[in-house]
Amino acid sequence: MSKYGKIRIKLAELIEKKGISKNKLSHKAEMERTQINNYCKNNITRLDTDVLARICTVLECQISDLLEFVPDEE
């Protein structure tokens, strides 16, 4: 982890909480299933605001429900 902390994507938790499948989310948000898997596994290096907006719209959530800042533990 860098000295600045990191952004954690909480998509996997949101999908479970909302009771929606990854396939349904990918269809409604017009995303590839592999892209959703990468977001669920926090394998994203650059966030796409359009993608985040689509996820928030489909899951009816706020950006703060999806992203979390984790400070560095020095």
Rosetta silent file (secondary structure, phi, psi, omega in degrees, C-alpha in Angstrom):
SEQUENCE: MSKYGKIRIKLAELIEKKGISKNKLSHKAEMERTQINNYCKNNITRLDTDVLARICTVLECQISDLLEFVPDEE
SCORE:     score description
SCORE:     0.000 S_00000001
   1 L     0.000  143.027  179.332    0.000    0.000    0.000 S_00000001
   2 L   -76.740  167.872 -179.765    1.276    3.480   -0.742 S_00000001
   3 L   -70.943   -6.697 -179.700    1.857    6.093    1.934 S_00000001
   4 L   -97.157   -4.602 -176.246   -1.292    7.857    0.714 S_00000001
   5 L    89.726 -166.090 -179.937   -3.708    5.010    1.364 S_00000001
   6 E  -151.655  167.043  175.389   -6.005    3.523   -1.251 S_00000001
   7 E  -102.079  125.765  177.865   -9.547    3.502   -2.577 S_00000001
   8 E  -103.432  132.026  178.913  -11.459    0.281   -1.941 S_00000001
   9 E   -94.512  123.677 -174.734  -14.314   -0.662   -4.267 S_00000001
  10 L  -102.081   33.039 -175.880  -17.162   -2.273   -2.343 S_00000001
  11 H   -64.502  -42.064 -179.046  -19.053   -3.646   -5.353 S_00000001
  12 H   -58.234  -42.702  179.082  -19.039   -7.282   -4.207 S_00000001
  13 H   -66.502  -39.790  179.983  -20.677   -6.307   -0.901 S_00000001
  14 H   -66.286  -40.613  178.395  -23.231   -4.111   -2.654 S_00000001
  15 H   -59.972  -45.183  179.235  -24.184   -6.846   -5.116 S_00000001
  16 H   -64.858  -45.193 -178.668  -24.795   -9.232   -2.230 S_00000001
  17 H   -62.089  -40.233 -177.978  -26.684   -6.624   -0.190 S_00000001
  18 H   -82.641  -13.185  178.358  -28.933   -5.683   -3.123 S_00000001
  19 L    69.401   35.463  179.919  -29.516   -9.309   -4.115 S_00000001
  20 L  -113.226  144.648  178.693  -28.642   -8.807   -7.778 S_00000001
  21 L   -81.662  158.434  176.591  -26.565  -11.200   -9.864 S_00000001
  22 H   -63.044  -35.802  178.637  -23.408  -10.115  -11.663 S_00000001
  23 H   -63.819  -43.937  179.605  -25.069  -11.126  -14.938 S_00000001
  24 H   -66.310  -41.506  177.654  -28.092   -8.907  -14.286 S_00000001
  25 H   -62.430  -43.979 -179.068  -25.856   -6.016  -13.226 S_00000001
  26 H   -62.606  -38.735  178.885  -23.699   -6.398  -16.333 S_00000001
  27 H   -67.938  -50.103 -176.531  -26.792   -6.352  -18.545 S_00000001
  28 H   -68.520  -34.642 -178.367  -28.485   -3.375  -16.842 S_00000001
  29 L   -91.453    0.339  179.719  -25.261   -1.340  -16.496 S_00000001
  30 L    55.429   53.621 -179.757  -24.118   -2.240  -20.037 S_00000001
  31 L  -128.054  157.280  173.174  -20.825   -3.666  -18.807 S_00000001
  32 L   -76.734  147.376  178.927  -18.854   -6.811  -19.535 S_00000001
  33 H   -60.582  -37.988  179.081  -18.997   -9.497  -16.848 S_00000001
  34 H   -63.822  -34.956  177.797  -15.179   -9.495  -16.664 S_00000001
  35 H   -65.083  -42.764  177.684  -15.256   -5.759  -15.958 S_00000001
  36 H   -63.353  -42.799  177.802  -17.656   -6.316  -13.063 S_00000001
  37 H   -59.413  -40.328  178.413  -15.434   -9.109  -11.730 S_00000001
  38 H   -64.963  -39.456  176.422  -12.444   -6.744  -11.820 S_00000001
  39 H   -65.550  -40.327  179.720  -14.390   -4.115   -9.871 S_00000001
  40 H   -64.738  -34.086 -178.069  -15.471   -6.777   -7.345 S_00000001
  41 L   -92.303    4.752 -177.478  -11.859   -7.904   -6.871 S_00000001
  42 L    58.194   37.029  177.699  -10.500   -4.317   -6.684 S_00000001
  43 L   -97.932   36.150 -179.302   -8.390   -4.992   -9.797 S_00000001
  44 L  -111.827  129.801  178.103   -9.034   -1.523  -11.204 S_00000001
  45 L   -99.086  -27.942  178.327   -6.227    1.003  -11.500 S_00000001
  46 L  -130.492  123.159 -179.677   -8.231    3.848  -13.053 S_00000001
  47 L   -81.281  136.738  177.732  -11.831    4.535  -12.150 S_00000001
  48 L  -102.043  115.727 -176.024  -14.214    5.446  -14.974 S_00000001
  49 H   -63.123  -31.557  177.368  -16.810    7.953  -13.762 S_00000001
  50 H   -65.636  -43.373  178.327  -19.305    6.830  -16.424 S_00000001
  51 H   -64.121  -43.850  179.280  -19.039    3.226  -15.219 S_00000001
  52 H   -61.477  -40.093  178.568  -19.403    4.320  -11.589 S_00000001
  53 H   -64.352  -41.031  178.753  -22.517    6.326  -12.477 S_00000001
  54 H   -65.086  -42.323  178.698  -24.064    3.324  -14.248 S_00000001
  55 H   -62.313  -46.822 -179.913  -23.340    1.049  -11.279 S_00000001
  56 H   -62.222  -37.968  179.063  -24.816    3.556   -8.820 S_00000001
  57 H   -65.143  -49.046 -177.819  -27.917    3.989  -11.006 S_00000001
  58 H   -65.678  -41.918 -177.648  -28.562    0.261  -11.344 S_00000001
  59 H   -86.640   -1.619 -179.314  -27.876   -0.493   -7.670 S_00000001
  60 L    50.058   56.900 -179.003  -29.709    2.666   -6.521 S_00000001
  61 L  -134.738  172.742  176.083  -26.828    3.705   -4.285 S_00000001
  62 L   -96.584  159.976  179.359  -24.547    6.650   -3.646 S_00000001
  63 H   -60.048  -32.165  178.896  -20.881    6.793   -4.662 S_00000001
  64 H   -68.918  -20.134  174.344  -19.974    6.632   -0.960 S_00000001
  65 H   -76.002  -25.458 -174.162  -21.715    3.235   -0.804 S_00000001
  66 H   -95.311  -34.652 -175.480  -19.459    2.000   -3.608 S_00000001
  67 E  -119.129  143.762  178.262  -16.074    3.562   -2.777 S_00000001
  68 E  -137.529  133.513  174.645  -14.177    3.783    0.498 S_00000001
  69 E   -86.285  125.910  178.349  -10.931    5.579    1.302 S_00000001
  70 E  -113.484  107.600 -178.654   -8.579    3.409    3.376 S_00000001
  71 L   -66.727  156.545  175.932   -5.780    5.528    4.895 S_00000001
  72 L   -67.055  142.485 -179.294   -2.216    4.268    5.136 S_00000001
  73 L  -102.254   77.597  179.101   -1.398    2.679    8.498 S_00000001
  74 L   -89.850    0.000    0.000    1.954    4.233    9.365 S_00000001
